């Protein structure tokens, strides 16, 4: 599963979750996954910039 797919899965899980404890867990995992996705995107953009 790609990181993007994992983020989408967490978003879907969060939308149907009603347990406050589980919501906090999913939100934390989602935030971490989104931060990693942003880090990877920035690294890719930097790599592309070096090619120009």
PDBQT receptor file of N, H, CA, C and O in Angstrom, charges set to zero:
ATOM      1  N   UNK A   1       0.850  -1.168   0.000  1.00  0.00    +0.000 N 
ATOM      2  CA  UNK A   1       0.000   0.000   0.000  1.00  0.00    +0.000 C 
ATOM      3  C   UNK A   1       0.901   1.238   0.000  1.00  0.00    +0.000 C 
ATOM      4  O   UNK A   1       1.878   1.311   0.746  1.00  0.00    +0.000 OA
ATOM      5  N   UNK A   2       0.561   2.189  -0.834  1.00  0.00    +0.000 N 
ATOM      6  H   UNK A   2      -0.232   2.130  -1.440  1.00  0.00    +0.000 HD
ATOM      7  CA  UNK A   2       1.340   3.423  -0.862  1.00  0.00    +0.000 C 
ATOM      8  C   UNK A   2       0.967   4.298   0.329  1.00  0.00    +0.000 C 
ATOM      9  O   UNK A   2      -0.065   4.094   0.969  1.00  0.00    +0.000 OA
ATOM     10  N   UNK A   3       1.813   5.261   0.609  1.00  0.00    +0.000 N 
ATOM     11  H   UNK A   3       2.651   5.427   0.088  1.00  0.00    +0.000 HD
ATOM     12  CA  UNK A   3       1.539   6.190   1.705  1.00  0.00    +0.000 C 
ATOM     13  C   UNK A   3       0.269   6.987   1.420  1.00  0.00    +0.000 C 
ATOM     14  O   UNK A   3      -0.531   7.234   2.323  1.00  0.00    +0.000 OA
ATOM     15  N   UNK A   4       0.086   7.386   0.164  1.00  0.00    +0.000 N 
ATOM     16  H   UNK A   4       0.736   7.185  -0.569  1.00  0.00    +0.000 HD
ATOM     17  CA  UNK A   4      -1.131   8.104  -0.220  1.00  0.00    +0.000 C 
ATOM     18  C   UNK A   4      -2.370   7.254   0.073  1.00  0.00    +0.000 C 
ATOM     19  O   UNK A   4      -3.352   7.752   0.622  1.00  0.00    +0.000 OA
ATOM     20  N   UNK A   5      -2.320   5.988  -0.290  1.00  0.00    +0.000 N 
ATOM     21  H   UNK A   5      -1.522   5.583  -0.737  1.00  0.00    +0.000 HD
ATOM     22  CA  UNK A   5      -3.447   5.086  -0.035  1.00  0.00    +0.000 C 
ATOM     23  C   UNK A   5      -3.697   4.936   1.461  1.00  0.00    +0.000 C 
ATOM     24  O   UNK A   5      -4.843   4.871   1.904  1.00  0.00    +0.000 OA
ATOM     25  N   UNK A   6      -2.629   4.881   2.226  1.00  0.00    +0.000 N 
ATOM     26  H   UNK A   6      -1.697   4.934   1.867  1.00  0.00    +0.000 HD
ATOM     27  CA  UNK A   6      -2.757   4.761   3.682  1.00  0.00    +0.000 C 
ATOM     28  C   UNK A   6      -3.466   5.993   4.253  1.00  0.00    +0.000 C 
ATOM     29  O   UNK A   6      -4.334   5.862   5.117  1.00  0.00    +0.000 OA
ATOM     30  N   UNK A   7      -3.102   7.176   3.781  1.00  0.00    +0.000 N 
ATOM     31  H   UNK A   7      -2.397   7.282   3.079  1.00  0.00    +0.000 HD
ATOM     32  CA  UNK A   7      -3.759   8.412   4.223  1.00  0.00    +0.000 C 
ATOM     33  C   UNK A   7      -5.242   8.361   3.871  1.00  0.00    +0.000 C 
ATOM     34  O   UNK A   7      -6.088   8.714   4.692  1.00  0.00    +0.000 OA
ATOM     35  N   UNK A   8      -5.557   7.925   2.661  1.00  0.00    +0.000 N 
ATOM     36  H   UNK A   8      -4.869   7.638   1.994  1.00  0.00    +0.000 HD
ATOM     37  CA  UNK A   8      -6.959   7.845   2.250  1.00  0.00    +0.000 C 
ATOM     38  C   UNK A   8      -7.734   6.841   3.111  1.00  0.00    +0.000 C 
ATOM     39  O   UNK A   8      -8.883   7.085   3.478  1.00  0.00    +0.000 OA
ATOM     40  N   UNK A   9      -7.103   5.732   3.423  1.00  0.00    +0.000 N 
ATOM     41  H   UNK A   9      -6.169   5.534   3.125  1.00  0.00    +0.000 HD
ATOM     42  CA  UNK A   9      -7.741   4.722   4.268  1.00  0.00    +0.000 C 
ATOM     43  C   UNK A   9      -8.000   5.275   5.673  1.00  0.00    +0.000 C 
ATOM     44  O   UNK A   9      -9.066   5.048   6.245  1.00  0.00    +0.000 OA
ATOM     45  N   UNK A  10      -7.036   5.990   6.217  1.00  0.00    +0.000 N 
ATOM     46  H   UNK A  10      -6.170   6.175   5.752  1.00  0.00    +0.000 HD
ATOM     47  CA  UNK A  10      -7.213   6.585   7.547  1.00  0.00    +0.000 C 
ATOM     48  C   UNK A  10      -8.326   7.625   7.541  1.00  0.00    +0.000 C 
ATOM     49  O   UNK A  10      -9.108   7.701   8.489  1.00  0.00    +0.000 OA
ATOM     50  N   UNK A  11      -8.405   8.419   6.492  1.00  0.00    +0.000 N 
ATOM     51  H   UNK A  11      -7.770   8.358   5.722  1.00  0.00    +0.000 HD
ATOM     52  CA  UNK A  11      -9.488   9.411   6.384  1.00  0.00    +0.000 C 
ATOM     53  C   UNK A  11     -10.850   8.723   6.362  1.00  0.00    +0.000 C 
ATOM     54  O   UNK A  11     -11.785   9.165   7.029  1.00  0.00    +0.000 OA
ATOM     55  N   UNK A  12     -10.958   7.654   5.604  1.00  0.00    +0.000 N 
ATOM     56  H   UNK A  12     -10.198   7.295   5.062  1.00  0.00    +0.000 HD
ATOM     57  CA  UNK A  12     -12.219   6.916   5.527  1.00  0.00    +0.000 C 
ATOM     58  C   UNK A  12     -12.566   6.301   6.878  1.00  0.00    +0.000 C 
ATOM     59  O   UNK A  12     -13.716   6.344   7.313  1.00  0.00    +0.000 OA
ATOM     60  N   UNK A  13     -11.570   5.736   7.529  1.00  0.00    +0.000 N 
ATOM     61  H   UNK A  13     -10.636   5.701   7.176  1.00  0.00    +0.000 HD
ATOM     62  CA  UNK A  13     -11.779   5.131   8.843  1.00  0.00    +0.000 C 
ATOM     63  C   UNK A  13     -12.231   6.186   9.850  1.00  0.00    +0.000 C 
ATOM     64  O   UNK A  13     -13.121   5.939  10.664  1.00  0.00    +0.000 OA
ATOM     65  N   UNK A  14     -11.614   7.354   9.788  1.00  0.00    +0.000 N 
ATOM     66  H   UNK A  14     -10.891   7.555   9.127  1.00  0.00    +0.000 HD
ATOM     67  CA  UNK A  14     -11.954   8.441  10.703  1.00  0.00    +0.000 C 
ATOM     68  C   UNK A  14     -13.387   8.920  10.483  1.00  0.00    +0.000 C 
ATOM     69  O   UNK A  14     -14.078   9.268  11.440  1.00  0.00    +0.000 OA
ATOM     70  N   UNK A  15     -13.831   8.940   9.241  1.00  0.00    +0.000 N 
ATOM     71  H   UNK A  15     -13.269   8.657   8.464  1.00  0.00    +0.000 HD
ATOM     72  CA  UNK A  15     -15.174   9.439   8.935  1.00  0.00    +0.000 C 
ATOM     73  C   UNK A  15     -16.277   8.535   9.475  1.00  0.00    +0.000 C 
ATOM     74  O   UNK A  15     -17.405   8.986   9.670  1.00  0.00    +0.000 OA
ATOM     75  N   UNK A  16     -15.963   7.263   9.718  1.00  0.00    +0.000 N 
ATOM     76  H   UNK A  16     -15.046   6.896   9.559  1.00  0.00    +0.000 HD
ATOM     77  CA  UNK A  16     -17.007   6.354  10.212  1.00  0.00    +0.000 C 
ATOM     78  C   UNK A  16     -16.777   5.917  11.661  1.00  0.00    +0.000 C 
ATOM     79  O   UNK A  16     -17.476   5.039  12.167  1.00  0.00    +0.000 OA
ATOM     80  N   UNK A  17     -15.805   6.529  12.318  1.00  0.00    +0.000 N 
ATOM     81  H   UNK A  17     -15.237   7.242  11.906  1.00  0.00    +0.000 HD
ATOM     82  CA  UNK A  17     -15.468   6.154  13.690  1.00  0.00    +0.000 C 
ATOM     83  C   UNK A  17     -16.264   7.011  14.678  1.00  0.00    +0.000 C 
ATOM     84  O   UNK A  17     -16.466   8.204  14.450  1.00  0.00    +0.000 OA
ATOM     85  N   UNK A  18     -16.711   6.398  15.769  1.00  0.00    +0.000 N 
ATOM     86  H   UNK A  18     -16.546   5.429  15.954  1.00  0.00    +0.000 HD
ATOM     87  CA  UNK A  18     -17.463   7.167  16.760  1.00  0.00    +0.000 C 
ATOM     88  C   UNK A  18     -16.897   7.036  18.176  1.00  0.00    +0.000 C 
ATOM     89  O   UNK A  18     -17.406   7.679  19.094  1.00  0.00    +0.000 OA
ATOM     90  N   UNK A  19     -15.881   6.239  18.372  1.00  0.00    +0.000 N 
ATOM     91  H   UNK A  19     -15.468   5.716  17.627  1.00  0.00    +0.000 HD
ATOM     92  CA  UNK A  19     -15.244   6.080  19.679  1.00  0.00    +0.000 C 
ATOM     93  C   UNK A  19     -14.194   7.181  19.857  1.00  0.00    +0.000 C 
ATOM     94  O   UNK A  19     -13.242   7.249  19.079  1.00  0.00    +0.000 OA
ATOM     95  N   UNK A  20     -14.351   8.048  20.870  1.00  0.00    +0.000 N 
ATOM     96  H   UNK A  20     -15.124   7.993  21.502  1.00  0.00    +0.000 HD
ATOM     97  CA  UNK A  20     -13.417   9.169  21.053  1.00  0.00    +0.000 C 
ATOM     98  C   UNK A  20     -11.953   8.741  21.175  1.00  0.00    +0.000 C 
ATOM     99  O   UNK A  20     -11.070   9.412  20.640  1.00  0.00    +0.000 OA
ATOM    100  N   UNK A  21     -11.687   7.639  21.868  1.00  0.00    +0.000 N 
ATOM    101  H   UNK A  21     -12.405   7.095  22.302  1.00  0.00    +0.000 HD
ATOM    102  CA  UNK A  21     -10.314   7.165  22.013  1.00  0.00    +0.000 C 
ATOM    103  C   UNK A  21      -9.748   6.741  20.661  1.00  0.00    +0.000 C 
ATOM    104  O   UNK A  21      -8.615   7.075  20.315  1.00  0.00    +0.000 OA
ATOM    105  N   UNK A  22     -10.548   6.007  19.911  1.00  0.00    +0.000 N 
ATOM    106  H   UNK A  22     -11.468   5.736  20.193  1.00  0.00    +0.000 HD
ATOM    107  CA  UNK A  22     -10.105   5.543  18.595  1.00  0.00    +0.000 C 
ATOM    108  C   UNK A  22      -9.927   6.719  17.629  1.00  0.00    +0.000 C 
ATOM    109  O   UNK A  22      -9.010   6.721  16.809  1.00  0.00    +0.000 OA
ATOM    110  N   UNK A  23     -10.806   7.711  17.733  1.00  0.00    +0.000 N 
ATOM    111  H   UNK A  23     -11.552   7.709  18.399  1.00  0.00    +0.000 HD
ATOM    112  CA  UNK A  23     -10.685   8.906  16.892  1.00  0.00    +0.000 C 
ATOM    113  C   UNK A  23      -9.339   9.579  17.128  1.00  0.00    +0.000 C 
ATOM    114  O   UNK A  23      -8.657   9.957  16.175  1.00  0.00    +0.000 OA
ATOM    115  N   UNK A  24      -8.952   9.731  18.397  1.00  0.00    +0.000 N 
ATOM    116  H   UNK A  24      -9.506   9.424  19.171  1.00  0.00    +0.000 HD
ATOM    117  CA  UNK A  24      -7.661  10.358  18.715  1.00  0.00    +0.000 C 
ATOM    118  C   UNK A  24      -6.499   9.541  18.152  1.00  0.00    +0.000 C 
ATOM    119  O   UNK A  24      -5.529  10.100  17.641  1.00  0.00    +0.000 OA
ATOM    120  N   UNK A  25      -6.602   8.232  18.247  1.00  0.00    +0.000 N 
ATOM    121  H   UNK A  25      -7.390   7.777  18.663  1.00  0.00    +0.000 HD
ATOM    122  CA  UNK A  25      -5.544   7.370  17.701  1.00  0.00    +0.000 C 
ATOM    123  C   UNK A  25      -5.428   7.528  16.185  1.00  0.00    +0.000 C 
ATOM    124  O   UNK A  25      -4.329   7.665  15.647  1.00  0.00    +0.000 OA
ATOM    125  N   UNK A  26      -6.556   7.508  15.518  1.00  0.00    +0.000 N 
ATOM    126  H   UNK A  26      -7.448   7.397  15.955  1.00  0.00    +0.000 HD
ATOM    127  CA  UNK A  26      -6.558   7.632  14.055  1.00  0.00    +0.000 C 
ATOM    128  C   UNK A  26      -6.054   9.011  13.647  1.00  0.00    +0.000 C 
ATOM    129  O   UNK A  26      -5.286   9.134  12.693  1.00  0.00    +0.000 OA
ATOM    130  N   UNK A  27      -6.486  10.056  14.369  1.00  0.00    +0.000 N 
ATOM    131  H   UNK A  27      -7.110   9.956  15.144  1.00  0.00    +0.000 HD
ATOM    132  CA  UNK A  27      -6.025  11.406  14.055  1.00  0.00    +0.000 C 
ATOM    133  C   UNK A  27      -4.508  11.522  14.186  1.00  0.00    +0.000 C 
ATOM    134  O   UNK A  27      -3.855  12.161  13.362  1.00  0.00    +0.000 OA
ATOM    135  N   UNK A  28      -3.957  10.906  15.217  1.00  0.00    +0.000 N 
ATOM    136  H   UNK A  28      -4.487  10.386  15.887  1.00  0.00    +0.000 HD
ATOM    137  CA  UNK A  28      -2.503  10.952  15.415  1.00  0.00    +0.000 C 
ATOM    138  C   UNK A  28      -1.782  10.214  14.287  1.00  0.00    +0.000 C 
ATOM    139  O   UNK A  28      -0.781  10.700  13.761  1.00  0.00    +0.000 OA
ATOM    140  N   UNK A  29      -2.290   9.051  13.923  1.00  0.00    +0.000 N 
ATOM    141  H   UNK A  29      -3.103   8.656  14.350  1.00  0.00    +0.000 HD
ATOM    142  CA  UNK A  29      -1.671   8.285  12.839  1.00  0.00    +0.000 C 
ATOM    143  C   UNK A  29      -1.809   9.016  11.506  1.00  0.00    +0.000 C 
ATOM    144  O   UNK A  29      -0.892   9.012  10.685  1.00  0.00    +0.000 OA
ATOM    145  N   UNK A  30      -2.968   9.644  11.301  1.00  0.00    +0.000 N 
ATOM    146  H   UNK A  30      -3.714   9.648  11.967  1.00  0.00    +0.000 HD
ATOM    147  CA  UNK A  30      -3.197  10.405  10.078  1.00  0.00    +0.000 C 
ATOM    148  C   UNK A  30      -2.249  11.600   9.998  1.00  0.00    +0.000 C 
ATOM    149  O   UNK A  30      -1.683  11.874   8.940  1.00  0.00    +0.000 OA
ATOM    150  N   UNK A  31      -2.076  12.306  11.103  1.00  0.00    +0.000 N 
ATOM    151  H   UNK A  31      -2.536  12.084  11.963  1.00  0.00    +0.000 HD
ATOM    152  CA  UNK A  31      -1.164  13.456  11.119  1.00  0.00    +0.000 C 
ATOM    153  C   UNK A  31       0.262  13.021  10.792  1.00  0.00    +0.000 C 
ATOM    154  O   UNK A  31       0.961  13.695  10.035  1.00  0.00    +0.000 OA
ATOM    155  N   UNK A  32       0.687  11.912  11.352  1.00  0.00    +0.000 N 
ATOM    156  H   UNK A  32       0.119  11.365  11.966  1.00  0.00    +0.000 HD
ATOM    157  CA  UNK A  32       2.038  11.406  11.083  1.00  0.00    +0.000 C 
ATOM    158  C   UNK A  32       2.182  11.008   9.615  1.00  0.00    +0.000 C 
ATOM    159  O   UNK A  32       3.198  11.303   8.987  1.00  0.00    +0.000 OA
ATOM    160  N   UNK A  33       1.179  10.348   9.078  1.00  0.00    +0.000 N 
ATOM    161  H   UNK A  33       0.353  10.108   9.589  1.00  0.00    +0.000 HD
ATOM    162  CA  UNK A  33       1.231   9.918   7.678  1.00  0.00    +0.000 C 
ATOM    163  C   UNK A  33       1.224  11.125   6.740  1.00  0.00    +0.000 C 
ATOM    164  O   UNK A  33       1.941  11.137   5.740  1.00  0.00    +0.000 OA
ATOM    165  N   UNK A  34       0.421  12.133   7.058  1.00  0.00    +0.000 N 
ATOM    166  H   UNK A  34      -0.161  12.123   7.871  1.00  0.00    +0.000 HD
ATOM    167  CA  UNK A  34       0.378  13.334   6.229  1.00  0.00    +0.000 C 
ATOM    168  C   UNK A  34       1.709  14.089   6.290  1.00  0.00    +0.000 C 
ATOM    169  O   UNK A  34       2.169  14.621   5.279  1.00  0.00    +0.000 OA
ATOM    170  N   UNK A  35       2.317  14.134   7.459  1.00  0.00    +0.000 N 
ATOM    171  H   UNK A  35       1.943  13.702   8.280  1.00  0.00    +0.000 HD
ATOM    172  CA  UNK A  35       3.621  14.792   7.593  1.00  0.00    +0.000 C 
ATOM    173  C   UNK A  35       4.673  14.065   6.760  1.00  0.00    +0.000 C 
ATOM    174  O   UNK A  35       5.499  14.704   6.108  1.00  0.00    +0.000 OA
ATOM    175  N   UNK A  36       4.646  12.756   6.778  1.00  0.00    +0.000 N 
ATOM    176  H   UNK A  36       3.975  12.237   7.307  1.00  0.00    +0.000 HD
ATOM    177  CA  UNK A  36       5.600  11.974   5.979  1.00  0.00    +0.000 C 
ATOM    178  C   UNK A  36       5.340  12.169   4.489  1.00  0.00    +0.000 C 
ATOM    179  O   UNK A  36       6.279  12.273   3.700  1.00  0.00    +0.000 OA
ATOM    180  N   UNK A  37       4.074  12.219   4.109  1.00  0.00    +0.000 N 
ATOM    181  H   UNK A  37       3.311  12.135   4.750  1.00  0.00    +0.000 HD
ATOM    182  CA  UNK A  37       3.726  12.455   2.709  1.00  0.00    +0.000 C 
ATOM    183  C   UNK A  37       4.234  13.828   2.265  1.00  0.00    +0.000 C 
ATOM    184  O   UNK A  37       4.765  13.963   1.163  1.00  0.00    +0.000 OA
ATOM    185  N   UNK A  38       4.077  14.836   3.105  1.00  0.00    +0.000 N 
ATOM    186  H   UNK A  38       3.645  14.726   4.000  1.00  0.00    +0.000 HD
ATOM    187  CA  UNK A  38       4.574  16.180   2.794  1.00  0.00    +0.000 C 
ATOM    188  C   UNK A  38       6.097  16.182   2.702  1.00  0.00    +0.000 C 
ATOM    189  O   UNK A  38       6.665  16.834   1.827  1.00  0.00    +0.000 OA
ATOM    190  N   UNK A  39       6.756  15.458   3.598  1.00  0.00    +0.000 N 
ATOM    191  H   UNK A  39       6.295  14.928   4.309  1.00  0.00    +0.000 HD
ATOM    192  CA  UNK A  39       8.217  15.382   3.569  1.00  0.00    +0.000 C 
ATOM    193  C   UNK A  39       8.689  14.741   2.262  1.00  0.00    +0.000 C 
ATOM    194  O   UNK A  39       9.637  15.212   1.634  1.00  0.00    +0.000 OA
ATOM    195  N   UNK A  40       8.020  13.672   1.869  1.00  0.00    +0.000 N 
ATOM    196  H   UNK A  40       7.250  13.289   2.379  1.00  0.00    +0.000 HD
ATOM    197  CA  UNK A  40       8.388  12.993   0.624  1.00  0.00    +0.000 C 
ATOM    198  C   UNK A  40       8.140  13.885  -0.591  1.00  0.00    +0.000 C 
ATOM    199  O   UNK A  40       8.941  13.901  -1.525  1.00  0.00    +0.000 OA
ATOM    200  N   UNK A  41       7.045  14.619  -0.579  1.00  0.00    +0.000 N 
ATOM    201  H   UNK A  41       6.394  14.606   0.180  1.00  0.00    +0.000 HD
ATOM    202  CA  UNK A  41       6.737  15.521  -1.692  1.00  0.00    +0.000 C 
ATOM    203  C   UNK A  41       7.791  16.622  -1.787  1.00  0.00    +0.000 C 
ATOM    204  O   UNK A  41       8.224  16.974  -2.884  1.00  0.00    +0.000 OA
ATOM    205  N   UNK A  42       8.200  17.163  -0.647  1.00  0.00    +0.000 N 
ATOM    206  H   UNK A  42       7.847  16.877   0.244  1.00  0.00    +0.000 HD
ATOM    207  CA  UNK A  42       9.227  18.209  -0.642  1.00  0.00    +0.000 C 
ATOM    208  C   UNK A  42      10.558  17.659  -1.148  1.00  0.00    +0.000 C 
ATOM    209  O   UNK A  42      11.262  18.333  -1.901  1.00  0.00    +0.000 OA
ATOM    210  N   UNK A  43      10.900  16.461  -0.747  1.00  0.00    +0.000 N 
ATOM    211  H   UNK A  43      10.329  15.914  -0.136  1.00  0.00    +0.000 HD
ATOM    212  CA  UNK A  43      12.146  15.844  -1.209  1.00  0.00    +0.000 C 
ATOM    213  C   UNK A  43      12.095  15.610  -2.716  1.00  0.00    +0.000 C 
ATOM    214  O   UNK A  43      13.093  15.812  -3.408  1.00  0.00    +0.000 OA
ATOM    215  N   UNK A  44      10.961  15.193  -3.221  1.00  0.00    +0.000 N 
ATOM    216  H   UNK A  44      10.150  15.029  -2.659  1.00  0.00    +0.000 HD
ATOM    217  CA  UNK A  44      10.811  14.973  -4.654  1.00  0.00    +0.000 C 
ATOM    218  C   UNK A  44      10.925  16.288  -5.422  1.00  0.00    +0.000 C 
ATOM    219  O   UNK A  44      11.586  16.352  -6.459  1.00  0.00    +0.000 OA
ATOM    220  N   UNK A  45      10.275  17.342  -4.905  1.00  0.00    +0.000 N 
ATOM    221  H   UNK A  45       9.738  17.290  -4.063  1.00  0.00    +0.000 HD
ATOM    222  CA  UNK A  45      10.356  18.660  -5.544  1.00  0.00    +0.000 C 
ATOM    223  C   UNK A  45      11.793  19.164  -5.562  1.00  0.00    +0.000 C 
ATOM    224  O   UNK A  45      12.236  19.739  -6.556  1.00  0.00    +0.000 OA
ATOM    225  N   UNK A  46      12.518  18.954  -4.478  1.00  0.00    +0.000 N 
ATOM    226  H   UNK A  46      12.158  18.486  -3.670  1.00  0.00    +0.000 HD
ATOM    227  CA  UNK A  46      13.924  19.368  -4.417  1.00  0.00    +0.000 C 
ATOM    228  C   UNK A  46      14.750  18.586  -5.436  1.00  0.00    +0.000 C 
ATOM    229  O   UNK A  46      15.626  19.151  -6.091  1.00  0.00    +0.000 OA
ATOM    230  N   UNK A  47      14.476  17.308  -5.570  1.00  0.00    +0.000 N 
ATOM    231  H   UNK A  47      13.764  16.849  -5.038  1.00  0.00    +0.000 HD
ATOM    232  CA  UNK A  47      15.177  16.477  -6.548  1.00  0.00    +0.000 C 
ATOM    233  C   UNK A  47      14.900  16.974  -7.970  1.00  0.00    +0.000 C 
ATOM    234  O   UNK A  47      15.811  17.063  -8.793  1.00  0.00    +0.000 OA
ATOM    235  N   UNK A  48      13.628  17.297  -8.251  1.00  0.00    +0.000 N 
ATOM    236  H   UNK A  48      12.888  17.225  -7.583  1.00  0.00    +0.000 HD
ATOM    237  CA  UNK A  48      13.281  17.810  -9.575  1.00  0.00    +0.000 C 
ATOM    238  C   UNK A  48      13.980  19.135  -9.852  1.00  0.00    +0.000 C 
ATOM    239  O   UNK A  48      14.445  19.373 -10.966  1.00  0.00    +0.000 OA
ATOM    240  N   UNK A  49      14.055  19.991  -8.852  1.00  0.00    +0.000 N 
ATOM    241  H   UNK A  49      13.677  19.798  -7.946  1.00  0.00    +0.000 HD
ATOM    242  CA  UNK A  49      14.696  21.297  -9.024  1.00  0.00    +0.000 C 
ATOM    243  C   UNK A  49      16.177  21.137  -9.363  1.00  0.00    +0.000 C 
ATOM    244  O   UNK A  49      16.730  21.932 -10.124  1.00  0.00    +0.000 OA
ATOM    245  N   UNK A  50      16.810  20.130  -8.812  1.00  0.00    +0.000 N 
ATOM    246  H   UNK A  50      16.362  19.485  -8.194  1.00  0.00    +0.000 HD
ATOM    247  CA  UNK A  50      18.231  19.893  -9.104  1.00  0.00    +0.000 C 
ATOM    248  C   UNK A  50      18.441  19.424 -10.544  1.00  0.00    +0.000 C 
ATOM    249  O   UNK A  50      19.530  19.589 -11.094  1.00  0.00    +0.000 OA
ATOM    250  N   UNK A  51      17.422  18.849 -11.150  1.00  0.00    +0.000 N 
ATOM    251  H   UNK A  51      16.538  18.715 -10.703  1.00  0.00    +0.000 HD
ATOM    252  CA  UNK A  51      17.539  18.362 -12.527  1.00  0.00    +0.000 C 
ATOM    253  C   UNK A  51      17.494  19.493 -13.554  1.00  0.00    +0.000 C 
ATOM    254  O   UNK A  51      17.962  19.337 -14.681  1.00  0.00    +0.000 OA
ATOM    255  N   UNK A  52      16.937  20.607 -13.162  1.00  0.00    +0.000 N 
ATOM    256  H   UNK A  52      16.556  20.733 -12.246  1.00  0.00    +0.000 HD
ATOM    257  CA  UNK A  52      16.762  21.722 -14.116  1.00  0.00    +0.000 C 
ATOM    258  C   UNK A  52      18.028  22.479 -14.355  1.00  0.00    +0.000 C 
ATOM    259  O   UNK A  52      18.037  23.438 -15.128  1.00  0.00    +0.000 OA
TER     260      UNK A  52
